[in-house]
Amino acid sequence: MTDERFNKAGLGVWVGVVCNIALAVMEGLVGFLSGSKVLVADALHSAANAAGLSASWIRGRAAKHPLPDGHSRTKAIAAITVSILLLLLGLECGMYNLKAIYAGIDAPPAAFAFVAVIISIIVKEMIFWSKYRLGGFSRQALFSNPQERRFDACCSIAVLVGVGGAWAGHYLGNIYLYYLDPLAGLFIAAVLIRMGYVLLRDVLPHAADTALRDEDAAELLRTVQTVKGVIAVDELKAREHGHYVIIDVKISVNPRISVLEGHDVARYVKQILMKRFTHVSDVFIQVHPYDPGYPYKNNVDPEHDDHPSLLH
């Protein structure tokens, strides 16, 4: 994706985030004032959708511009926190609706709840199509995850059936139809629990960094040692983070070369590692002056007074 399309996609995402947040506030207030349990549940679902859109955008930016190790770990912790929050909200929402069913329902939600349901469905459709029109995606990419689209549609139908069915019960004189409202809320609670579970399942395998096997790290070490200008490799740490590898390396160079030349050595080390090993996503290098007093290296002349331009 080009930078222009990436930025355009970002506009579509953030329109979705703002609209979902506004929708969550509206549904929550109307649900509380009208007594509709399913609207309160759908407010939580809208808030979860806003969080999900934000997370997908952050993951997209991370894929385009890999972040340092600490930032990646922070993102993983944040994703785990969000997933646990979704699980807790889903469970709380489920308990809320179960208690309402157990206590008994003696009246349908207020009439203005139905108006809020219609507005909610319209706004959700606008959010969905904005991903296509503002996001710069193809029609195939738009429908690349039909399961998520199906769950969103089911939630909209559940809200409509819950509130509409309760009002149908009012006009038909059937009080049992009042229970459609909290039953629909139970369905949305299940969707929230599923969202939290899926997010947790996806992020846990990539949450922790693990050290590479010794033979893999040794191959990286040998590659750095062959780079012209590197006198010694003081330390090399390579960690797997999800499907990619992050390397921290400390190298020693001729202490009499310029800072610019030392920077060029480090830049070449990074380039050759990322070119030769496609699974390496980033390399962080510290450059130190080599101590010529070490007995196992004698290619630096301590009596040489001028400042050579050669790296060795």
ABEGO torsion letter per residue (X at the ends): XBAAAAAAAAAAAAAAAAAAAAAAAAAAAAAAAAGBAAAAAAAAAAAAAAAAAAAAAAAAAAAABBBBAAAAAAAAAAAAAAAAAAAAAAAAAAAAAAAAAAAEBABBBBAAAAAAAAAAAAAAAAAAAAAAAAAGBBAAAAAABAAAAAAAAAAAAAAAAAAAAAAAAAAAGBAAAAAAAAAAAAAAAAAAAAAAAAAAAAAAAAABBBBBBAAAAAAAAAAAAABBGBABBABBBBBBBEABBBBBBBBBBBAABBAAAAAAAAAAAAAAAAAABAABABBBBBBBBBBAABAABAABBAABABBBABAX
